[in-house]
Structures are given as C-alpha cells and as structure tokens.
C-alpha cells in the first residue's frame, strides 16, 4: 500500500492561556512512501517523528494537510478503519492473557464481513507467531517471556490483522544491545517476507540505516533530507544531517575558503575550485583521512586504538569543534605511535563544507 503525506502539519496549543506560543510538532511534511518499502523516520527526541506516525495511524488528527493510503484519503478516517498495525515501544500486552490470546485479541473485534470463526482466528494467530518465531510460546503469559519475546508478541499482534501499513514506534528501545540487533534483523526479514509497507520510527541512526529502504531525517518538525541511507550519508544536505548520521560521528572544524583553497585552521587541506572566499564549517568523515608525511592537515597525536582490520587514531586540532579528532585508518597504513603529530591528506568525497550561518551545504568540485 502506497502512503502519501501532503503538507502534513500538527500544531499543539500552548499550555498557558495567558502566554506562550503554540508548538509546531510537524511542519509541512510531504512524502510519498512506495508500496512494500520500509521507511525509517529518524531524528532526535522532539523532532516530530512519533507525532507523524500517530497522524498516519489516526491516533492524532492533523492540524493541516492530507494522508492518502493508495488513492484513498484517510485524513479523517478513524484509526480502527485504516487497516494499520501499530507496535509501541512498551509492548502493551495484556498480562492476564496468554501469548495466543494476546495475538488473537484484535481479530475478536472484527465485525460484519470481516468477522472470523474461532478456527480462522487461531490459524491467523499461529501464522503471525511463526513469522516472528514464537509459535512455541503460545500458552505462556507475558510475565514468562523475555523483553525480546514480548516485543515479538506485540509485532505478531500487529501483523495478525494483515494490515495494509505496519507502524513501529521505537520498537527496540527497551531491548539490550544484542537483542536490538537480532530483533531489527527479524523486523527486516518479516517486512520482506510479507511485503507490508512499514514505517519505522527511531532516534538510533544505526538502526534506521541498517534496515530501511529509505530514511527521512527530521529536526524540530521539519524534514531535513529524504533518500536512501547510503546516499544521505555520502551527500548530507546540511550540517545537522552530516552530524546526525555516522558512527563514529563526523569530525567538524572551523575553516575558511581563500582563493579556491580550503583551510582548516591555518592548514591548507584541499582545492575547492570556484567557492567564494568565506568562513565555513568543515566536516570530515572518520574514514576520510589518509596518513601522509606531506599531508596538509597536521594533528596532535594522542592515541592509536587497534580494532582488528582498522585502526582508530585519536588526535586533536586547534580548529576542531569536538574535543578529539577521530580517524579510521586501514591497518595497511603504518603509523608511528611515538610521534607527537600526524599529518593527513583528505579524501575529497569525504569532506563537506557548510555555510557558517545557515549550515547549508556548499558544493564544490576538486580541480
């Protein structure tokens, strides 16, 4: 099912009647989600991603704009009539019911032509349970399950109605690191197997990038950039997106452009062609550094961390915005750990420059 959001806006009134401004949680959000794709809504807390999800689900009414499922305008349609499956962060299972009863519960409320026999409901419940690999736990109560198993029950309960759209609101936040990795892989497998259009809300960029066909990066209710995860990582449209995506995070420096040359502090690091002279922010991905005795960027060497196939070099630079500069170097590059400094040349496609005031990307061609 294709989902289209047109100029979607959500404004919450001020809590104070005497003073205070309205809160614009989502501002003019426009997006087309192709049928059968998994889309990640990504951003920090308070950026409007969950509010967007709740408007798509029908739990919150938009202040403006429209929502389409296929060609049908569902903006004013109630949540129970939208054909969605919704999974919350906190599982929301009924503690007195077994796993089977929890999964079957949404089917018991179906009426009219959609009403099912008990045998049909059981068959549907076991089908959903097998998808999430908990069909051997059907007689247990939620208290007898691990956190990961409870989340699988919640996903199965959302899938059992065979929804047109599956909505996941931070479904992995309450799981430990290993379970998060395992469960996100399961979510991707289930989504591919069922072909259900899925919208996945998270603040974890690694989660979003690893399983999404497309991600939407949000800040303060406004869409910053939309695209395939790798494309956004390789070509961030502004400094916020560049800083939000990537582990380790991008290194940010105070810089300037003079006569077509990019400087980090006083170090001339790159030819940037026809870019006008100005002060800029310079972002360099950790993998964008190449050790070079003749390199233009000179950093003070702090530490070398061996990570197997890669080496993480920790250094400092007076122009760095962050306390440390972290570069990821292939182990084929031999680094003298006893040296006080390390020199780098920079890979042009891993270097981004941004307007000092607007923080928008300034594009350049290396000549």
C-alpha positions in Angstrom: 0.0 0.0 0.0 1.4 3.4 -1.1 1.3 6.1 1.6 1.3 9.7 0.6 1.6 12.6 3.1 0.7 16.0 1.7 1.8 19.2 3.6 1.1 17.4 6.9 1.2 19.7 9.9 0.5 19.2 13.6 0.2 22.2 16.0 -0.3 21.7 19.7 -1.8 24.7 21.6 0.0 26.5 24.3 -0.4 25.0 27.8 -0.8 28.5 29.2 -3.9 30.6 28.3 -2.2 33.8 29.2 1.1 33.4 27.5 3.2 31.0 25.5 3.4 30.1 21.9 1.9 27.2 20.0 4.1 24.2 19.4 4.6 23.1 15.8 5.4 19.4 16.2 5.3 18.7 12.5 5.6 21.4 9.9 4.6 20.9 6.2 5.7 17.3 5.9 5.4 16.0 2.4 6.4 12.4 1.5 5.5 9.5 -0.8 6.2 6.1 0.6 6.2 3.4 -2.1 4.2 0.2 -1.8 6.1 -2.5 0.0 9.0 -0.4 1.3 10.4 0.0 4.8 10.9 3.7 5.7 12.8 5.0 8.7 11.7 8.2 10.4 14.9 9.4 12.1 15.7 12.2 14.4 16.4 13.3 17.9 13.8 13.4 20.7 11.2 16.1 20.0 11.7 16.2 16.2 8.1 15.1 15.4 8.7 11.6 14.1 6.3 9.9 16.6 3.7 12.6 16.1 3.9 11.9 12.3 3.4 8.2 13.0 0.4 8.8 15.2 -1.2 11.0 12.5 -0.7 8.3 9.9 -2.3 5.8 12.3 -5.3 8.0 13.1 -4.5 8.4 16.8 -3.9 12.1 16.3 -5.7 14.4 13.9 -3.5 16.7 11.7 -3.8 20.4 12.0 -3.3 20.7 8.3 -2.5 18.6 5.2 -3.8 15.2 4.0 -2.9 11.5 4.3 -3.6 9.0 1.5 -3.4 5.2 1.6 -3.2 4.4 -2.1 -5.8 6.6 -3.7 -8.0 6.9 -0.6 -8.0 10.0 1.5 -7.9 8.7 5.1 -7.2 12.0 6.8 -10.5 11.9 8.7 -10.9 8.2 8.9 -10.8 6.6 12.4 -7.8 4.5 13.4 -9.7 1.2 13.5 -10.8 1.7 9.9 -7.4 2.5 8.4 -6.2 -1.1 8.2 -3.0 -0.4 10.1 -0.9 -2.4 12.6 0.8 -0.4 15.3 3.6 -1.5 17.6 4.5 0.6 20.6 7.8 1.0 22.5 6.4 -0.5 25.7 4.8 -3.7 24.2 1.3 -3.0 25.8 0.5 -6.7 26.2 -2.4 -7.9 28.4 -0.7 -9.6 31.4 -3.6 -12.0 32.2 -3.8 -13.4 28.7 -1.6 -16.0 27.0 0.5 -15.2 24.0 -2.1 -16.8 21.8 -4.9 -14.7 23.3 -2.9 -11.5 23.0 -2.2 -12.2 19.3 -5.9 -13.2 18.7 -7.3 -10.2 20.5 -7.5 -7.8 17.5 -9.4 -10.4 15.5 -12.1 -10.8 18.1 -13.3 -7.2 17.5 -13.8 -7.7 13.7 -17.4 -7.4 12.6 -19.6 -7.9 9.6 -17.9 -9.4 6.5 -14.5 -9.4 8.3 -15.7 -11.5 11.2 -13.8 -14.7 11.6 -14.6 -18.1 13.1 -12.6 -19.2 16.2 -10.6 -21.7 14.0 -9.8 -19.0 11.5 -8.6 -16.7 14.3 -6.3 -19.5 15.7 -4.9 -20.2 12.3 -4.1 -16.5 11.8 -2.6 -16.3 15.2 -0.2 -19.2 14.6 0.7 -17.8 11.2 1.7 -14.5 12.7 3.5 -16.2 15.6 5.5 -18.3 13.1 6.5 -15.1 11.2 8.2 -13.8 14.4 9.3 -17.3 15.6 7.3 -17.6 18.8 4.8 -20.3 17.8 6.3 -22.5 20.6 5.4 -19.9 23.3 1.7 -19.6 22.6 0.5 -20.8 26.0 2.8 -18.7 28.1 1.9 -15.4 29.8 3.8 -12.2 29.1 5.5 -12.3 32.5 7.1 -15.6 31.5 8.8 -14.1 28.4 11.9 -12.1 27.9 11.8 -8.5 26.6 12.7 -9.6 23.1 10.0 -12.3 23.2 7.4 -9.8 24.4 8.2 -7.4 21.6 7.8 -10.3 19.1 4.3 -10.9 20.5 3.5 -7.2 20.0 4.7 -7.4 16.4 2.7 -10.6 15.8 -0.4 -8.9 17.2 0.0 -6.1 14.8 0.5 -8.5 11.9 -2.4 -10.8 12.6 -4.9 -8.4 11.0 -2.9 -8.5 7.8 -2.6 -4.7 7.8 -2.1 -2.5 4.8 0.5 -0.5 6.7 2.7 -1.5 9.7 3.8 1.3 12.0 6.6 0.8 14.5 7.2 3.4 17.2 10.7 2.9 18.7 10.1 -0.9 19.0 13.7 -1.7 20.1 14.3 0.9 22.7 13.7 -1.4 25.7 15.9 -4.2 24.5 19.6 -4.8 25.3 22.2 -4.3 22.6 22.3 -8.0 21.4 18.5 -8.3 21.3 18.2 -5.0 19.4 20.5 -6.2 16.7 18.7 -9.6 16.5 15.2 -8.0 16.5 15.9 -5.4 13.9 17.1 -8.1 11.6 13.9 -10.0 12.3 11.8 -6.9 11.5 13.5 -6.6 8.2 13.1 -10.3 7.4 9.4 -10.1 8.3 8.8 -7.0 6.2 10.4 -8.5 3.2 8.5 -11.7 3.6 5.1 -10.1 4.0 5.7 -7.1 1.6 3.8 -4.8 4.0 4.6 -1.1 3.7 6.3 -0.3 7.0 7.2 2.9 8.8 9.8 2.6 11.5 10.4 5.4 14.0 13.7 5.6 15.8 16.3 8.0 17.2 19.1 5.5 16.5 20.7 6.2 13.2 22.4 2.8 13.0 19.1 1.1 13.3 17.5 3.2 10.6 20.3 3.0 8.2 20.7 -0.8 8.6 17.2 -1.9 7.7 15.5 0.9 5.9 15.0 1.2 2.1 14.7 5.0 2.6 15.2 7.3 5.6 13.7 10.6 6.5 15.8 12.8 8.8 13.8 15.3 10.9 14.6 18.2 13.1 12.1 20.3 15.1 9.2 19.1 13.0 10.8 19.8 9.6 12.1 17.2 7.1 15.8 17.9 6.6 16.6 15.2 4.0 15.0 12.1 2.4 16.7 9.3 0.5 18.5 6.0 0.6 20.6 5.7 3.8 24.0 5.5 2.0 23.1 8.4 -0.3 22.3 10.6 2.6 25.4 9.6 4.5 27.5 10.3 1.4 25.8 13.6 0.5 24.3 15.3 3.5 22.3 18.4 2.7 23.3 20.4 5.8 25.5 20.2 8.9 22.7 18.7 11.1 22.3 15.7 8.8 26.0 15.3 8.5 26.4 15.3 12.3 23.4 13.0 12.9 24.5 10.2 10.6 27.6 8.2 11.1 29.4 6.2 13.8 31.9 7.4 14.8 30.4 10.9 14.2 31.7 13.2 11.6 34.7 15.5 12.6 33.7 19.2 12.4 36.3 22.0 12.1 36.3 25.8 11.9 37.6 26.6 8.4 37.7 29.1 5.7 38.0 29.3 1.9 40.6 31.7 0.4 41.4 31.9 -3.3 39.9 28.5 -4.0 41.8 26.7 -1.2 40.1 25.2 1.9 41.8 25.8 5.2 41.2 24.0 8.5 42.7 26.5 11.0 45.9 27.5 9.3 46.3 24.2 7.4 45.7 24.3 3.6 43.9 20.9 3.0 42.0 21.0 -0.3 41.5 22.8 -3.6 37.7 23.6 -3.7 37.6 25.4 -7.1 35.2 28.3 -7.5 33.8 28.5 -3.9 33.7 32.1 -2.8 36.0 33.3 0.0 34.2 32.9 3.3 34.4 31.3 6.8 32.9 27.8 6.8 32.2 24.7 8.8 34.3 21.7 7.5 33.0 18.2 8.1 35.4 15.2 7.5 34.1 11.7 7.9 36.4 9.5 10.1 37.3 7.3 7.0 38.2 10.5 5.1 41.8 10.8 6.4 44.9 9.3 4.8 48.2 9.4 6.7 50.7 11.2 4.6 54.1 12.7 5.6 53.4 15.5 3.1 49.8 16.0 4.1 48.4 19.5 4.7 46.4 18.7 7.9 48.6 18.4 10.9 47.1 17.0 14.1 48.5 16.3 17.6 48.6 12.6 18.1 47.0 11.3 21.3 46.4 7.6 20.9 46.1 4.7 18.5 43.4 2.1 19.0 43.7 -1.1 17.1 40.3 -2.6 16.1 41.4 -5.6 14.0 41.1 -4.7 10.4 41.1 -0.9 11.1 42.9 1.4 13.4 41.2 4.3 15.2 43.6 7.3 15.5 42.7 9.8 18.2 44.2 13.2 17.8 43.4 16.9 18.4 43.5 20.0 16.3 43.0 23.6 17.4 40.3 24.2 14.8 38.3 21.1 15.8 34.8 21.8 17.2 34.9 18.4 19.0 37.4 17.7 21.9 39.0 15.0 19.7 39.5 14.2 16.1 38.9 10.5 15.3 40.1 9.0 12.1 39.6 5.4 10.9 42.7 4.1 9.1 43.3 0.8 7.4 45.9 -1.3 9.2 48.0 -1.4 6.0 49.0 2.2 6.9 51.8 2.1 9.4 51.6 4.8 12.0 54.4 5.8 14.3 52.8 5.9 17.7 55.7 7.6 19.3 55.4 10.7 17.1 53.8 13.8 18.6 52.0 14.8 15.4 50.3 13.0 12.5 49.8 14.5 9.0 46.9 13.7 6.7 45.7 14.3 3.2 41.9 14.3 3.0 39.7 12.3 0.6 37.7 15.0 -1.3 34.5 12.9 -1.4 34.6 12.5 2.4 34.9 16.3 3.0 31.9 18.6 3.2 31.8 22.3 3.7 28.8 24.2 5.1 27.8 27.9 5.3 28.9 29.3 8.6 25.5 30.9 9.3 22.8 28.8 7.6 24.8 25.5 8.0 23.6 24.5 4.4 25.9 22.5 2.3 28.3 24.3 -0.1 29.1 22.1 -3.0 32.5 22.1 -4.7 34.5 20.4 -7.4 38.1 19.4 -6.9 40.3 20.7 -9.7 
